[in-house]
Amino acid sequence: MVIYRRVRATFYPLLLYCVSGAIGGYFVWHAVNGERGLKTKGEYEQKIATLRSDLDDLKLEHASWDHRISLLSGREIDRDLLDEETRSLLGRVNRNDLVVFFPRAQK
C-alpha cells in the first residue's frame, strides 16, 4: 500500500505534466505552423505582393486598351488603326504589304 501511494504521488503529477506539456506543445505548434500561424503570414504577404504586381500589369493593359478604343471612337478615327483592325478581322492583306510568316513554336 505504501508503495502504491508513492507511485501515485509521483506518477500522477508526472502524467499531469506530460499531458499539459503535450497540449501546450500542440497549441504552440499550431500557432507557428497552423493555417493562421506565424509562418503563413510570410506566405500571405508574398501572395499579396504577387497579386498586386498582376493587378498593376492588368491596369497597364487596361490603359493601353482604353487608349486604342479612344483612337477608334470619337470625332476623329485613326485611319491606320482602323485599317489594321479591319484587315486582321477579315484576314485580308493589301497587295503592297509585305507578309512574313514565322515558324510555329512546338510545344
BALO-108995 format. One line per field, with one value per atom (N, C-alpha, C, CB): residue in three letters; atom name; x, y, z. Coordinates in steps of 0.1 Angstrom, whole numbers. Glycine has a CB too. Layout:
<atoms>
aa ALA_...
at CA_...
xx X_...
yy Y_...
zz Z_...
</atoms>
This chain:
<atoms>
aa MET_MET_MET_MET_VAL_VAL_VAL_VAL_ILE_ILE_ILE_ILE_TYR_TYR_TYR_TYR_ARG_ARG_ARG_ARG_ARG_ARG_ARG_ARG_VAL_VAL_VAL_VAL_ARG_ARG_ARG_ARG_ALA_ALA_ALA_ALA_THR_THR_THR_THR_PHE_PHE_PHE_PHE_TYR_TYR_TYR_TYR_PRO_PRO_PRO_PRO_LEU_LEU_LEU_LEU_LEU_LEU_LEU_LEU_LEU_LEU_LEU_LEU_TYR_TYR_TYR_TYR_CYS_CYS_CYS_CYS_VAL_VAL_VAL_VAL_SER_SER_SER_SER_GLY_GLY_GLY_GLY_ALA_ALA_ALA_ALA_ILE_ILE_ILE_ILE_GLY_GLY_GLY_GLY_GLY_GLY_GLY_GLY_TYR_TYR_TYR_TYR_PHE_PHE_PHE_PHE_VAL_VAL_VAL_VAL_TRP_TRP_TRP_TRP_HIS_HIS_HIS_HIS_ALA_ALA_ALA_ALA_VAL_VAL_VAL_VAL_ASN_ASN_ASN_ASN_GLY_GLY_GLY_GLY_GLU_GLU_GLU_GLU_ARG_ARG_ARG_ARG_GLY_GLY_GLY_GLY_LEU_LEU_LEU_LEU_LYS_LYS_LYS_LYS_THR_THR_THR_THR_LYS_LYS_LYS_LYS_GLY_GLY_GLY_GLY_GLU_GLU_GLU_GLU_TYR_TYR_TYR_TYR_GLU_GLU_GLU_GLU_GLN_GLN_GLN_GLN_LYS_LYS_LYS_LYS_ILE_ILE_ILE_ILE_ALA_ALA_ALA_ALA_THR_THR_THR_THR_LEU_LEU_LEU_LEU_ARG_ARG_ARG_ARG_SER_SER_SER_SER_ASP_ASP_ASP_ASP_LEU_LEU_LEU_LEU_ASP_ASP_ASP_ASP_ASP_ASP_ASP_ASP_LEU_LEU_LEU_LEU_LYS_LYS_LYS_LYS_LEU_LEU_LEU_LEU_GLU_GLU_GLU_GLU_HIS_HIS_HIS_HIS_ALA_ALA_ALA_ALA_SER_SER_SER_SER_TRP_TRP_TRP_TRP_ASP_ASP_ASP_ASP_HIS_HIS_HIS_HIS_ARG_ARG_ARG_ARG_ILE_ILE_ILE_ILE_SER_SER_SER_SER_LEU_LEU_LEU_LEU_LEU_LEU_LEU_LEU_SER_SER_SER_SER_GLY_GLY_GLY_GLY_ARG_ARG_ARG_ARG_GLU_GLU_GLU_GLU_ILE_ILE_ILE_ILE_ASP_ASP_ASP_ASP_ARG_ARG_ARG_ARG_ASP_ASP_ASP_ASP_LEU_LEU_LEU_LEU_LEU_LEU_LEU_LEU_ASP_ASP_ASP_ASP_GLU_GLU_GLU_GLU_GLU_GLU_GLU_GLU_THR_THR_THR_THR_ARG_ARG_ARG_ARG_SER_SER_SER_SER_LEU_LEU_LEU_LEU_LEU_LEU_LEU_LEU_GLY_GLY_GLY_GLY_ARG_ARG_ARG_ARG_VAL_VAL_VAL_VAL_ASN_ASN_ASN_ASN_ARG_ARG_ARG_ARG_ASN_ASN_ASN_ASN_ASP_ASP_ASP_ASP_LEU_LEU_LEU_LEU_VAL_VAL_VAL_VAL_VAL_VAL_VAL_VAL_PHE_PHE_PHE_PHE_PHE_PHE_PHE_PHE_PRO_PRO_PRO_PRO_ARG_ARG_ARG_ARG_ALA_ALA_ALA_ALA_GLN_GLN_GLN_GLN_LYS_LYS_LYS_LYS
at N_CA_C_CB_N_CA_C_CB_N_CA_C_CB_N_CA_C_CB_N_CA_C_CB_N_CA_C_CB_N_CA_C_CB_N_CA_C_CB_N_CA_C_CB_N_CA_C_CB_N_CA_C_CB_N_CA_C_CB_N_CA_C_CB_N_CA_C_CB_N_CA_C_CB_N_CA_C_CB_N_CA_C_CB_N_CA_C_CB_N_CA_C_CB_N_CA_C_CB_N_CA_C_CB_N_CA_C_CB_N_CA_C_CB_N_CA_C_CB_N_CA_C_CB_N_CA_C_CB_N_CA_C_CB_N_CA_C_CB_N_CA_C_CB_N_CA_C_CB_N_CA_C_CB_N_CA_C_CB_N_CA_C_CB_N_CA_C_CB_N_CA_C_CB_N_CA_C_CB_N_CA_C_CB_N_CA_C_CB_N_CA_C_CB_N_CA_C_CB_N_CA_C_CB_N_CA_C_CB_N_CA_C_CB_N_CA_C_CB_N_CA_C_CB_N_CA_C_CB_N_CA_C_CB_N_CA_C_CB_N_CA_C_CB_N_CA_C_CB_N_CA_C_CB_N_CA_C_CB_N_CA_C_CB_N_CA_C_CB_N_CA_C_CB_N_CA_C_CB_N_CA_C_CB_N_CA_C_CB_N_CA_C_CB_N_CA_C_CB_N_CA_C_CB_N_CA_C_CB_N_CA_C_CB_N_CA_C_CB_N_CA_C_CB_N_CA_C_CB_N_CA_C_CB_N_CA_C_CB_N_CA_C_CB_N_CA_C_CB_N_CA_C_CB_N_CA_C_CB_N_CA_C_CB_N_CA_C_CB_N_CA_C_CB_N_CA_C_CB_N_CA_C_CB_N_CA_C_CB_N_CA_C_CB_N_CA_C_CB_N_CA_C_CB_N_CA_C_CB_N_CA_C_CB_N_CA_C_CB_N_CA_C_CB_N_CA_C_CB_N_CA_C_CB_N_CA_C_CB_N_CA_C_CB_N_CA_C_CB_N_CA_C_CB_N_CA_C_CB_N_CA_C_CB_N_CA_C_CB_N_CA_C_CB_N_CA_C_CB_N_CA_C_CB_N_CA_C_CB_N_CA_C_CB_N_CA_C_CB_N_CA_C_CB_N_CA_C_CB_N_CA_C_CB_N_CA_C_CB_N_CA_C_CB_N_CA_C_CB_N_CA_C_CB
xx 8_0_8_-9_19_28_34_38_38_45_35_50_22_13_10_-1_11_9_21_8_33_45_44_58_40_39_28_35_17_6_11_-6_19_23_33_30_41_50_44_63_36_31_20_25_11_0_6_-10_14_20_28_28_35_43_34_52_23_13_6_3_3_-3_6_-7_19_29_30_42_31_32_20_34_8_-4_-5_-17_-2_-3_8_-2_20_30_27_43_20_16_5_10_-4_-15_-9_-26_0_7_16_16_23_30_21_38_10_0_-4_-12_-7_-11_0_-17_12_24_27_36_26_29_19_29_7_-3_-2_-17_3_5_16_8_25_37_34_50_29_28_13_34_4_-10_-15_-19_-28_-34_-32_-49_-33_-31_-19_-44_-9_3_13_10_24_35_41_45_43_50_41_54_28_19_17_5_20_20_29_23_41_50_45_64_39_34_22_29_14_3_8_-7_19_25_31_35_37_42_31_51_20_9_3_-2_2_-3_6_-5_19_28_27_42_25_23_10_24_0_-13_-13_-24_-6_-5_3_1_13_21_12_34_4_-5_-16_-12_-20_-30_-24_-35_-12_-5_-3_9_0_1_-12_7_-23_-36_-41_-46_-37_-40_-33_-37_-21_-14_-20_1_-24_-30_-44_-32_-51_-64_-62_-71_-52_-49_-46_-38_-38_-35_-47_-25_-56_-69_-77_-76_-78_-86_-80_-85_-67_-61_-65_-46_-64_-67_-82_-64_-91_-105_-108_-113_-101_-103_-98_-95_-89_-84_-95_-71_-102_-112_-126_-114_-128_-141_-139_-149_-149_-148_-150_-135_-147_-149_-139_-147_-127_-117_-112_-105_-113_-109_-95_-119_-86_-72_-74_-63_-71_-73_-63_-71_-51_-42_-46_-28_-51_-55_-68_-58_-77_-89_-86_-98_-76_-72_-66_-62_-58_-51_-62_-41_-71_-82_-91_-90_-94_-103_-96_-108_-83_-75_-74_-62_-71_-69_-83_-64_-94_-107_-111_-118_-108_-112_-102_-115_-90_-80_-74_-85_-75_-70_-57_-81_-50_-38_-39_-25_-32_-31_-20_-28_-21_-11_2_-16_3_16_22_14_15_20_30_9_40_49_45_64_43_38_50_26_53_63_57_74_60_55_65_50_62_71_68_70_78_75_69_88_59_52_62_39_61_69_62_70_70_64_64_72_53_52_58_37
yy -12_0_13_0_12_24_26_23_16_17_23_3_18_24_38_16_43_57_65_60_60_66_67_60_56_55_65_41_66_75_90_72_92_105_110_105_101_106_104_98_94_91_101_77_105_114_128_115_134_147_146_153_135_133_132_121_124_123_136_112_144_157_166_163_166_175_171_175_158_153_157_138_155_158_173_153_181_196_201_203_194_198_194_191_183_179_189_165_192_202_216_203_220_233_232_236_221_219_219_206_213_213_227_205_235_249_257_255_255_263_259_260_246_242_248_226_248_254_269_250_276_290_294_295_285_288_282_281_270_264_262_250_267_264_273_267_272_279_294_276_299_314_316_320_308_309_319_296_320_330_327_330_315_311_315_297_313_316_330_309_339_353_357_361_352_355_350_348_338_333_342_318_346_355_369_358_374_386_384_391_373_370_369_357_362_361_375_352_383_397_405_404_404_411_406_409_393_387_392_372_392_397_412_393_419_434_437_441_429_431_427_423_416_412_423_399_429_440_452_444_455_466_463_469_451_447_448_433_444_445_459_437_468_482_488_489_484_490_485_485_472_467_473_451_476_483_497_483_504_517_517_524_507_505_503_493_494_492_504_480_512_524_534_530_535_544_539_544_526_521_524_506_522_524_539_519_547_562_566_570_559_562_558_555_547_542_549_527_555_561_576_555_584_598_605_602_618_625_621_640_620_616_602_626_594_580_578_570_572_569_559_564_564_555_543_564_545_534_523_539_527_517_510_523_518_512_502_523_506_497_484_505_486_474_464_478_470_462_455_470_462_456_445_466_447_437_424_442_426_414_407_419_414_408_400_418_406_400_390_411_391_381_385_367_397_402_410_410_411_420_428_412_439_447_441_462_442_436_443_437_455_461_458_476_451_447_436_444_436_425_416_430_403_394_385_386_384_375_364_383_351_340_335_329_334_329_314_337_306_292_291_283_281_280_272_272_277_271_257_280_247_234_233_222_227_225_213_225
zz 0_0_0_12_8_9_-5_20_-12_-25_-35_-29_-34_-44_-42_-43_-29_-26_-32_-11_-31_-36_-51_-31_-57_-72_-76_-77_-70_-73_-71_-65_-60_-57_-67_-43_-74_-84_-98_-83_-100_-114_-118_-114_-109_-113_-116_-102_-108_-113_-125_-102_-127_-139_-151_-138_-150_-160_-163_-157_-153_-155_-162_-141_-159_-166_-180_-159_-183_-197_-205_-197_-200_-207_-210_-199_-199_-201_-210_-187_-210_-219_-234_-216_-236_-249_-254_-249_-246_-250_-253_-239_-245_-247_-260_-236_-262_-275_-287_-274_-286_-297_-301_-293_-291_-294_-299_-281_-294_-298_-313_-289_-316_-330_-339_-331_-336_-345_-345_-340_-335_-335_-345_-321_-346_-355_-370_-350_-371_-384_-389_-383_-381_-385_-396_-373_-399_-410_-409_-411_-397_-394_-386_-388_-387_-379_-384_-378_-377_-380_-393_-369_-397_-410_-422_-410_-420_-431_-434_-429_-424_-426_-438_-413_-438_-449_-462_-446_-462_-475_-480_-473_-471_-475_-480_-463_-474_-478_-492_-469_-495_-508_-518_-508_-515_-524_-527_-518_-517_-518_-528_-505_-526_-535_-549_-530_-551_-565_-571_-564_-563_-569_-572_-559_-563_-566_-579_-554_-581_-594_-606_-594_-604_-615_-617_-612_-607_-608_-615_-594_-612_-619_-633_-612_-637_-651_-658_-652_-652_-658_-659_-649_-650_-651_-663_-638_-665_-677_-690_-676_-690_-702_-704_-700_-693_-694_-700_-680_-695_-700_-715_-692_-719_-733_-742_-735_-737_-744_-745_-738_-733_-733_-744_-719_-745_-755_-769_-753_-772_-785_-788_-786_-778_-780_-783_-768_-775_-777_-791_-767_-797_-811_-821_-814_-818_-827_-825_-826_-814_-812_-810_-800_-813_-811_-825_-805_-825_-837_-848_-834_-845_-855_-852_-855_-862_-861_-867_-867_-860_-865_-877_-854_-888_-900_-901_-913_-896_-897_-887_-893_-875_-866_-871_-852_-877_-883_-894_-888_-902_-913_-908_-923_-898_-892_-886_-881_-879_-872_-883_-863_-893_-903_-911_-913_-914_-921_-912_-925_-899_-890_-888_-877_-888_-886_-899_-883_-911_-923_-928_-934_-923_-928_-942_-928_-945_-958_-957_-965_-968_-968_-982_-967_-982_-994_-1003_-990_-1015_-1024_-1023_-1039_-1017_-1015_-1001_-1016_-993_-980_-981_-970_-972_-971_-959_-969_-962_-952_-948_-957_-935_-931_-922_-922_-925_-918_-908_-927_-896_-886_-883_-873_-881_-878_-864_-879_-863_-851_-841_-853_-829_-818_-814_-806_-814_-810_-795_-816_-790_-775_-770_-771
</atoms>
